[in-house]
Amino acid sequence: MSHAIKLHEITKSYDGFTAVERFSLEVARGTVFGLLGPNGAGKTTLIKILTTLMRPTLGDAFVEGHSVLTAGKEVRRLIGVVPQENNLDRYLTARENLTLHARLHGMRPASYNPRIDELLEMTGLASRGNDFPDTFSGGMQRRLVVARALVHEPRVLFLDEPTTGLDPQSRRALWDYIRGLRHKMTVFLTTHYMDEADALCDRIMIMDHGECLADGTAAQLKDAYSRAHTYQVEFKRDAERYEGVLAGLSFVKGVEREGAVFQITLADEESIKPLMDHLGGADIRRICLKEPSLEDVFIALTGERVRE
Ligand SMILES: Nc1ncnc2c1ncn2[C@@H]1O[C@H](COP(=O)(O)OP(=O)(O)OP(=O)(O)O)[C@@H](O)[C@H]1O
């Protein structure tokens, strides 16, 4: 069995509303897997099922081969969870938060004390172990939640939007810790940050309305959904006039303009020659093929409409 996580035809209905229907997925051991999707896509529903916080309506899910339906206790022993909201105990110090977690997992002081020292060190909190979480910045609290999830040496770590609300420095620090976990355990994360998925994940799945829309490495997704016929053109002068020219060309399928910079989407690869014939070269400062970002892929698949 080389899969750390397996979802088998999971359906979840809430009072007649089906959030996820017959969803299947296998995640290879030791990889970082990223699940992306707009608000309400079904990401948290899947995480809650995998972490035994919620039972599926139909289907089964497995962590390291153990069913969430019949071996919940074993699953909980093998997983670490970083939930969307920080749920630290504010009346316990950082070290006490970690100790409580270790004891709930049946660890003995001889094994948890060195482990907690190591984790406080790794997350840059060694000097703050005796302080209360309320005195920590958002980034430090988040790091403490990650440290807590790792105390009992889980084989699979679930991170639900781990860096939401953090400043760029704290996000990057957390990315470094997550990168350091690669190959040591399996990481399953959800995020709304495309750069985060791009930077961290070996494999990315984009889902919406409970269904998988795309699945692959960041490079594969960008390749598959690349807007290969979109060019970025910057004019030296007369941008207004060129806007009019472009509007009259049948092989131009879309134009977005920001000042003197245009993004021009053509009908096909061959249209670049007639485009250049119409624009001439004299007023062009720069022309290049637009490389798609993961965000372009995400928007292309899930649309621009804002979710409730
Ligand atoms: N307890 C519940 N009762 C009723 N409907 C729910 C419940 N939990 C989730 N839903 C619905 O199920 C769908 C999926 O929600 P879910 O929280 O899994 O999405 P998500 O992708 O995690 O969204 P977000 O990015 O906002 O966290 C949504 O339409 C949501 O309104």
The ligand as an SDF file (V2000), in Angstrom:
LIG
                    3D

 31 33  0  0  0  0  0  0  0  0999 V2000
  -22.8060   21.8470    8.6970 N   0  0  0  0  0  0  0  0  0  0  0  0
  -23.2840   22.1690    7.4920 C   0  0  0  0  0  0  0  0  0  0  0  0
  -24.6030   22.2600    7.2450 N   0  0  0  0  0  0  0  0  0  0  0  0
  -25.0790   22.5870    6.0210 C   0  0  0  0  0  0  0  0  0  0  0  0
  -24.2960   22.8330    4.9380 N   0  0  0  0  0  0  0  0  0  0  0  0
  -22.9600   22.7770    5.1190 C   0  0  0  0  0  0  0  0  0  0  0  0
  -22.3810   22.4420    6.3890 C   0  0  0  0  0  0  0  0  0  0  0  0
  -21.0180   22.4500    6.2460 N   0  0  0  0  0  0  0  0  0  0  0  0
  -20.7890   22.7670    4.9600 C   0  0  0  0  0  0  0  0  0  0  0  0
  -21.9360   22.9620    4.2870 N   0  0  0  0  0  0  0  0  0  0  0  0
  -22.0720   23.2960    2.8460 C   0  0  0  0  0  0  0  0  0  0  0  0
  -21.3150   22.3540    2.1010 O   0  0  0  0  0  0  0  0  0  0  0  0
  -20.6230   22.9860    1.0360 C   0  0  0  0  0  0  0  0  0  0  0  0
  -19.1290   22.7040    1.1780 C   0  0  0  0  0  0  0  0  0  0  0  0
  -18.6280   23.3870    2.3400 O   0  0  0  0  0  0  0  0  0  0  0  0
  -17.1120   23.2770    2.8160 P   0  0  0  0  0  0  0  0  0  0  0  0
  -17.0110   23.9610    4.1430 O   0  0  0  0  0  0  0  0  0  0  0  0
  -16.6690   21.8710    2.7370 O   0  0  0  0  0  0  0  0  0  0  0  0
  -16.3690   24.1320    1.6930 O   0  0  0  0  0  0  0  0  0  0  0  0
  -14.8670   24.6690    1.6260 P   0  0  0  0  0  0  0  0  0  0  0  0
  -14.3780   24.3450    0.2650 O   0  0  0  0  0  0  0  0  0  0  0  0
  -14.0820   24.1590    2.7660 O   0  0  0  0  0  0  0  0  0  0  0  0
  -15.0670   26.2520    1.7620 O   0  0  0  0  0  0  0  0  0  0  0  0
  -14.0970   27.3950    2.4550 P   0  0  0  0  0  0  0  0  0  0  0  0
  -13.0350   27.6660    1.4540 O   0  0  0  0  0  0  0  0  0  0  0  0
  -15.0300   28.5430    2.6260 O   0  0  0  0  0  0  0  0  0  0  0  0
  -13.5780   26.8440    3.7580 O   0  0  0  0  0  0  0  0  0  0  0  0
  -20.9750   24.4810    1.1020 C   0  0  0  0  0  0  0  0  0  0  0  0
  -22.0360   24.7170    0.1920 O   0  0  0  0  0  0  0  0  0  0  0  0
  -21.4380   24.6520    2.5400 C   0  0  0  0  0  0  0  0  0  0  0  0
  -22.3960   25.7000    2.6280 O   0  0  0  0  0  0  0  0  0  0  0  0
  1  2  1  0
  2  3  1  0
  2  7  2  0
  3  4  2  0
  4  5  1  0
  5  6  2  0
  6  7  1  0
  6 10  1  0
  7  8  1  0
  8  9  2  0
  9 10  1  0
 10 11  1  0
 11 12  1  0
 11 30  1  0
 12 13  1  0
 13 14  1  0
 13 28  1  0
 14 15  1  0
 15 16  1  0
 16 17  2  0
 16 18  1  0
 16 19  1  0
 19 20  1  0
 20 21  2  0
 20 22  1  0
 20 23  1  0
 23 24  1  0
 24 25  2  0
 24 26  1  0
 24 27  1  0
 28 29  1  0
 28 30  1  0
 30 31  1  0
M  END
$$$$
